[in-house]
Amino acid sequence: MKVILYMAMTANGLIAKEDDDVWFVSKNSWKSFEKLMKKCGNMIIGRRTYEISVKDGTFPYSCFNVVMTKQKIENKWGDKVVFTNKKPEEVLRFLKKKGFKTAFIGGGGTLNASFMKEGLVDEIYLDVEPVVLGKGIRLFADSDFEAKLRFIEIKKLSKNEVQLHYKVVKQLFRHKQN
């Protein structure tokens, strides 16, 4: 199964302010995000991203939604949403059994790091917004992994925004063993 991680971020690698505010993400970036999400047919998010999207009214997304969380959350949305405390690899097996060929990771930083640490991400899309923040949530939460990327393409989303597309080079992937 192909795994795509897609994030909008500031020029200095933050995906949100400390209070989870993402005011800097443009309409062009959201449109591009939604287009790829719909093409994949699913989205994997963490609890914090879930809570933010419920608050702003965007949850559930117009696809199959997987929320990875250790907390017990009541599912009010039916078959379109799954809450799970399974590990990343188990979530991918679950999606594959449901017939998906590509998994779409939509954040946040802790979730992104968990998939990267396990060497499960195949491609990364980064929409770089023309903003820098002094504090905020990083693209990847602190975790012991290293990954080499191979550039695929750059796309201009607007006059000031670009989308970077990378392939994760698996044979050069490393993470610390405990």
Secondary structure, 3 states (H helix, E strand, C coil): CEEEEEEEEECCCEEECCCCCCCCCCHHHHHHHHHHHHHHCEEEEEHHHHHHHHHCCCCCCCCEEEEECCCCCCCCCHHHEEEECCCHHHHHHHHHHCCCCEEEECCCHHHHHHHHHCCCCCEEEEEEECCCCCCCEECCCCCCEEEEEEEEEEEECCCCCEEEEEEEEEEEEEECCC
